[in-house]
Amino acid sequence: MFAVIHLLAGGGYGPAVSEADEAVKHLFTGSSQIGAVGWARQELRKLAESQCSPGREMFQQAVKAALSRHDARVASGLDAPAGGERDNLTGNYKSRP
């Protein structure tokens, strides 16, 4: 999360736009391991919709695109762990009994 915030705030020396996409992927990987995907989505959505530093709009667009791709994967069931189902309220996965 810090990497995305840092990029949108104008940090980094000559960062590539792909770094925003990689940061989002990393965030979702980590958040899924601790059951916090819903929180990650919520925080990313806030960042995607808030004002960013001038000149960093392309990073914000990359975050929006990565978030949309993640949502599409989840909706299609591609990100569901084996034997689990998605909680539609939180976006987290829970094991089936």
Backbone as CSV, one residue per row, in Angstrom:
resi,resn,N_x,N_y,N_z,CA_x,CA_y,CA_z,C_x,C_y,C_z
1,MET,0.837,-1.183,0.000,0.000,0.000,0.000,0.881,1.245,0.000
2,PHE,1.960,1.195,0.792,2.843,2.353,0.865,3.434,2.678,-0.503
3,ALA,3.792,1.665,-1.282,4.382,1.903,-2.604,3.409,2.644,-3.512
4,VAL,2.147,2.269,-3.486,1.145,2.936,-4.323,0.961,4.374,-3.853
5,ILE,0.836,4.574,-2.561,0.681,5.929,-2.015,1.889,6.786,-2.401
6,HIS,3.083,6.221,-2.274,4.319,6.926,-2.585,4.367,7.338,-4.061
7,LEU,3.999,6.430,-4.953,4.001,6.741,-6.383,3.007,7.847,-6.725
8,LEU,1.804,7.769,-6.154,0.777,8.767,-6.455,1.105,10.128,-5.850
9,ALA,1.917,10.133,-4.804,2.298,11.389,-4.158,3.498,12.049,-4.835
10,GLY,4.056,11.386,-5.853,5.169,11.974,-6.584,6.516,11.422,-6.205
11,GLY,6.547,10.396,-5.386,7.811,9.815,-4.950,8.435,8.918,-5.997
12,GLY,9.680,8.606,-5.781,10.412,7.719,-6.687,11.200,8.511,-7.707
13,TYR,12.280,7.924,-8.153,13.119,8.580,-9.142,12.908,7.885,-10.483
14,GLY,12.176,8.520,-11.364,11.925,7.971,-12.687,11.239,6.622,-12.688
15,PRO,10.196,6.441,-11.858,9.536,5.126,-11.806,8.764,4.832,-13.097
16,ALA,8.687,3.574,-13.425,7.883,3.134,-14.569,6.440,2.942,-14.110
17,VAL,5.503,3.175,-15.019,4.089,3.005,-14.692,3.800,1.562,-14.288
18,SER,4.552,0.635,-14.841,4.347,-0.777,-14.498,4.588,-1.049,-13.018
19,GLU,5.324,-0.171,-12.347,5.564,-0.354,-10.915,4.280,-0.207,-10.107
20,ALA,3.370,0.636,-10.569,2.076,0.771,-9.890,1.295,-0.535,-10.014
21,ASP,1.311,-1.116,-11.205,0.617,-2.380,-11.432,1.215,-3.486,-10.568
22,GLU,2.529,-3.548,-10.508,3.201,-4.557,-9.683,2.896,-4.360,-8.201
23,ALA,2.834,-3.113,-7.766,2.521,-2.834,-6.358,1.110,-3.305,-6.014
24,VAL,0.167,-3.094,-6.927,-1.213,-3.536,-6.698,-1.269,-5.067,-6.645
25,LYS,-0.585,-5.726,-7.560,-0.554,-7.199,-7.542,0.015,-7.705,-6.221
26,HIS,1.104,-7.096,-5.799,1.751,-7.501,-4.539,0.810,-7.276,-3.354
27,LEU,0.113,-6.153,-3.366,-0.827,-5.851,-2.290,-1.941,-6.895,-2.226
28,PHE,-2.503,-7.258,-3.381,-3.571,-8.253,-3.381,-3.062,-9.634,-2.975
29,THR,-1.852,-9.967,-3.365,-1.284,-11.259,-2.955,-1.141,-11.315,-1.440
30,GLY,-0.560,-10.277,-0.886,-0.373,-10.240,0.568,-1.677,-10.159,1.330
31,SER,-2.587,-9.327,0.856,-3.856,-9.162,1.572,-4.707,-10.423,1.517
32,SER,-4.591,-11.195,0.434,-5.364,-12.439,0.366,-4.854,-13.459,1.372
33,GLN,-3.576,-13.395,1.693,-2.994,-14.336,2.651,-3.433,-14.063,4.083
34,ILE,-3.875,-12.848,4.347,-4.316,-12.519,5.709,-5.807,-12.190,5.778
35,GLY,-6.532,-12.464,4.687,-7.969,-12.238,4.684,-8.364,-10.775,4.663
36,ALA,-7.565,-9.947,4.000,-7.832,-8.505,3.989,-8.022,-7.946,2.584
37,VAL,-8.504,-8.763,1.660,-8.701,-8.301,0.281,-9.730,-7.173,0.229
38,GLY,-10.775,-7.280,1.014,-11.795,-6.219,1.040,-11.203,-4.885,1.458
39,TRP,-10.356,-4.914,2.478,-9.685,-3.691,2.923,-8.784,-3.134,1.820
40,ALA,-8.013,-4.007,1.171,-7.105,-3.573,0.111,-7.887,-2.920,-1.035
41,ARG,-8.978,-3.545,-1.439,-9.821,-2.971,-2.503,-10.333,-1.598,-2.097
42,GLN,-10.816,-1.493,-0.880,-11.378,-0.231,-0.394,-10.318,0.876,-0.405
43,GLU,-9.136,0.576,0.094,-8.064,1.573,0.147,-7.581,1.950,-1.253
44,LEU,-7.464,0.962,-2.136,-7.058,1.268,-3.509,-8.105,2.107,-4.228
45,ARG,-9.366,1.800,-3.986,-10.448,2.578,-4.614,-10.364,4.032,-4.152
46,LYS,-10.097,4.255,-2.871,-9.943,5.626,-2.364,-8.802,6.341,-3.083
47,LEU,-7.668,5.653,-3.240,-6.523,6.252,-3.917,-6.826,6.530,-5.390
48,ALA,-7.547,5.621,-6.012,-7.873,5.779,-7.428,-8.825,6.948,-7.668
49,GLU,-9.624,7.269,-6.669,-10.626,8.325,-6.832,-10.198,9.662,-6.227
50,SER,-9.105,9.690,-5.479,-8.665,10.942,-4.859,-7.666,11.653,-5.776
51,GLN,-7.359,12.875,-5.421,-6.418,13.652,-6.218,-4.993,13.158,-5.971
52,CYS,-4.213,13.078,-7.046,-2.818,12.685,-6.912,-1.931,13.875,-7.282
53,SER,-0.646,13.719,-7.096,0.290,14.791,-7.434,0.262,15.064,-8.935
54,PRO,0.443,16.319,-9.317,0.499,16.642,-10.754,1.581,15.817,-11.448
55,GLY,1.240,15.298,-12.607,2.173,14.469,-13.362,2.115,13.005,-13.009
56,ARG,1.343,12.649,-12.004,1.238,11.243,-11.584,-0.100,10.613,-11.979
57,GLU,-0.821,11.293,-12.847,-2.122,10.785,-13.280,-2.001,9.427,-13.973
58,MET,-0.896,9.220,-14.699,-0.725,7.933,-15.390,-0.579,6.792,-14.383
59,PHE,0.008,7.061,-13.227,0.105,6.037,-12.184,-1.269,5.756,-11.592
60,GLN,-2.060,6.809,-11.429,-3.405,6.637,-10.906,-4.254,5.820,-11.885
61,GLN,-4.103,6.079,-13.175,-4.817,5.291,-14.175,-4.370,3.827,-14.133
62,ALA,-3.083,3.599,-13.904,-2.573,2.226,-13.794,-3.180,1.517,-12.584
63,VAL,-3.345,2.236,-11.483,-3.977,1.656,-10.293,-5.434,1.310,-10.601
64,LYS,-6.145,2.226,-11.271,-7.537,1.966,-11.640,-7.641,0.735,-12.538
65,ALA,-6.753,0.642,-13.524,-6.771,-0.497,-14.447,-6.460,-1.806,-13.717
66,ALA,-5.470,-1.782,-12.838,-5.116,-2.989,-12.081,-6.266,-3.416,-11.176
67,LEU,-6.936,-2.456,-10.572,-8.083,-2.750,-9.719,-9.218,-3.364,-10.542
68,SER,-9.452,-2.820,-11.717,-10.488,-3.371,-12.604,-10.145,-4.788,-13.048
69,ARG,-8.874,-5.027,-13.381,-8.462,-6.384,-13.776,-8.649,-7.366,-12.625
70,HIS,-8.281,-6.932,-11.426,-8.458,-7.799,-10.253,-9.939,-8.119,-10.051
71,ASP,-10.784,-7.096,-10.126,-12.221,-7.308,-9.944,-12.779,-8.262,-10.998
72,ALA,-12.296,-8.135,-12.234,-12.766,-9.020,-13.310,-12.327,-10.458,-13.055
73,ARG,-11.093,-10.635,-12.566,-10.613,-11.987,-12.257,-11.425,-12.606,-11.129
74,VAL,-11.723,-11.825,-10.129,-12.503,-12.321,-8.997,-13.913,-12.672,-9.454
75,ALA,-14.515,-11.796,-10.256,-15.881,-12.042,-10.736,-15.957,-13.308,-11.587
76,SER,-14.884,-13.609,-12.312,-14.881,-14.803,-13.150,-14.474,-16.056,-12.383
77,GLY,-14.061,-15.867,-11.119,-13.673,-17.001,-10.290,-12.233,-17.432,-10.459
78,LEU,-11.438,-16.684,-11.231,-10.050,-17.083,-11.465,-9.164,-16.918,-10.244
79,ASP,-9.525,-16.040,-9.325,-8.694,-15.816,-8.140,-9.193,-16.563,-6.916
80,ALA,-10.175,-17.417,-7.074,-10.701,-18.149,-5.925,-9.746,-19.264,-5.533
81,PRO,-9.396,-19.357,-4.267,-8.547,-20.463,-3.829,-9.305,-21.781,-3.910
82,ALA,-8.577,-22.854,-4.057,-9.203,-24.168,-4.145,-10.025,-24.447,-2.893
83,GLY,-11.253,-24.864,-3.097,-12.107,-25.220,-1.977,-12.677,-24.043,-1.214
84,GLY,-12.510,-22.835,-1.729,-13.012,-21.660,-1.016,-14.076,-20.931,-1.807
85,GLU,-14.792,-20.084,-1.122,-15.778,-19.262,-1.802,-15.624,-17.822,-1.343
86,ARG,-16.014,-16.915,-2.210,-15.818,-15.495,-1.956,-16.972,-14.937,-1.133
87,ASP,-16.634,-14.172,-0.110,-17.622,-13.437,0.664,-17.924,-12.169,-0.114
88,ASN,-19.139,-12.032,-0.612,-19.487,-10.900,-1.465,-19.438,-9.559,-0.740
89,LEU,-19.551,-9.581,0.556,-19.506,-8.325,1.331,-18.072,-7.816,1.491
90,THR,-17.150,-8.686,1.854,-15.772,-8.257,2.123,-14.838,-8.459,0.960
91,GLY,-15.169,-9.360,0.030,-14.258,-9.676,-1.050,-13.218,-10.714,-0.666
92,ASN,-13.262,-11.165,0.580,-12.310,-12.166,1.059,-12.844,-13.557,0.769
93,TYR,-11.947,-14.511,0.793,-12.326,-15.905,0.556,-12.385,-16.646,1.891
94,LYS,-13.325,-17.564,1.949,-13.447,-18.377,3.158,-13.501,-19.835,2.738
95,SER,-13.008,-20.686,3.576,-12.998,-22.114,3.281,-14.386,-22.677,3.423
96,ARG,-14.646,-23.649,2.599,-15.931,-24.362,2.720,-15.809,-25.368,3.838
97,PRO,-16.898,-25.562,4.592,-16.849,-26.546,5.703,-16.710,-27.960,5.202
